[in-house]
Amino acid sequence: MTILINLFWIAVAIAVALGAGWLFRAATIALTRGATARMLRTAPLTAGFGMLVILIYVVVALFAPLIAPYAEREVVGAQFLPWDATHLLGTDNLGRDMLTRLIYGARNTVGIAFATTALAFTMGSILGLLAATVGGWLDQILSRIVDILMAIPSLIFSLLLLTIFGTSVTTLILVIATIDSTRVFRLARSVALNIVVMDYIEAARLRGEGLWRLITREILPNALAPLVAEFGLRFCFVFLAISALSFLGVGIQPPTADWGSMVRENAALITFGDVTPLLPAGAIALLTVAVNFVVDWMLHRASGLKE
Amino acid sequence: MSVIWTMIAKRLGLGVLTLFVISVIIFGATELLPGDLAQNILGQSATPETVAAFRKELGLDLPAYTRYFNWLFGALQGDFGTSLANKRPIADLIATRLGNTLFLALYAAAISVPLSLLLGILAALYRNSIFDRTVNAMALSSISFPEFFVAYILIFVLAQSGLFPSMSRMDATVGFGEALYRTFLPALTLTLVVTAHMMRMTRAAIINLLASPYIEMARLKGMKPMRVILKHALPNALAPIITVVALNLAYLVTGVVVVEVVFVYPGLGQLMVDSVSKRDFPVVQAVALIFAAAYVLLNLTADVLSTLSNPRLIHRK
């Protein structure tokens, strides 16, 4: 019987999510015109829902101090208080307001993951495009280095590097960005390899265009679509990796509010049948699902497939 | 026949080379640290005498390549040096934990590989049906979930009611059946995490083939759909399926880290995470080497097996 009730609630949640996605899509279509509106019309409900969720996360992250009822590190009551009117989601293991920590977590966790992905992307795509354009020994050296780095499992490699350089947010960002840039490098290089053999690149070379201009003006615009989709996927991987490391206690360090470490700190409650520790984990999962939905739609569009 | 053996020999040689370079990276990473390693680990407040003694203990007075070869030959013989934190030989710390980790990974593999092959074949058979769509949606979302989320949901649903223990304590006295029972939840977590990917790839590999003329021929002969898939499509889809299975097994080896921590399972992953926060780098290096070696070997096996499963390469004209 309880299973049936659970299934019912899951069905309700899915229906609400799709409804929200539909409403959001309708709203954005009404607010935009021209090519953007036409593009949005092709979005499936899941992509609409994904965009809505991403928008909510961005808003929460940007306006965290305005939305949160208390300060990020403020101890407001006893430890592990249950849900009530003053503390909507109760308090955590040190007596800090759970809802506040969740809201600030959006800023810290998502912000750090975004910065890391952006860094990984800049490094990976510049080197990848460079390797494909210049070719020769530069390509060989870079590709072999990347091959070797990719042969080491990424979680293990990041744990090793964090042991050596110590755990801080800066090292975390640099370590994860370096490891992930190898994956971006692979993609950027293989996309660019198909472009550099085109006639217009040959023409540009003959015209005497410099390397930088060749990469940014001729190759990058045509390689952008797969790279943007990859940005979404990489963000998911980086986000999950950072959360996993924080959960293991070697990522983002306390007292910074962060979803991964919040799960670890409050995990004891789960065995007592309290769902509170699942909320930050759920927040992570929801964002990854949302990004995946949007990426799915973009990949579908980029591939030019019709149903 | 000889062509294929040279291919495999080349691949094996490349694998050994990769392992060697990885061991250099794992060892050499400590050299990347600016300044003195001993000073860095002891902190700024350490006296010069302590730092000097610690340097001696680490063997930092020797040149790097001597230390590397000592470390590598020790590791090949199962001697990884001593832990910085508790001065015990690392080999002792690792011995039982390695077995535990392998047990968990094999357990998860024994459930997930048959399950995902079955689901993948069924999804390909009943493609675009409700069954296919549901399985696909579940697969997509389980890829997006962090491992600890899946693990805690399972604890919340299954362990709370007392069906399964939420902590997987292990010691020498635990029998095989009891061990299976105690590690059921961690194994199930890993299964849920890896099944999705394998199942989707199985489905895609089979569906890719279904458009080929020889499948149409089989269908036109009036063969049953199940038989078409099992007898005609599956053998040709083996290579991509083997690759993805091995990839996921390799993933299992590293995926155990988070799951072991959640379920307090005494495996290598937990040892590694503990050692990272203590900055006990000899232990981390040893465990990283083992994990990386397992990862490389599994990928190598996949390569060799998918080469062997290709009839065009075996019966070359």
Interface residues (C-beta under 8 A of the other chain):
Chain A: I148 L149 A151 I152 P153 S154 L155 I156 F157 L159 L160 L161 L162 T163 I164 F165 G166 T167 C236 L240 S243 A244 F247 L248 G249 V250 G260 V263 A267 I270 T271 G273 V275 P277 L278 A281 G282 I284 A285 T288 V289 N292 D296
Chain B: T18 V21 I22 I25 I26 A29 T30 L32 L33 L140 S141 I143 S144 F145 P146 E147 F148 F149 Y152 I153 I155 F156 A159 Q160 S166 A250 Y251 V253 T254 G255 V257 V258 V261 V262 M272 V273 S275 V276 S277 R279 D280 F281 V284 Q285 V287 A288 F291 A292 Y295 V296 N299
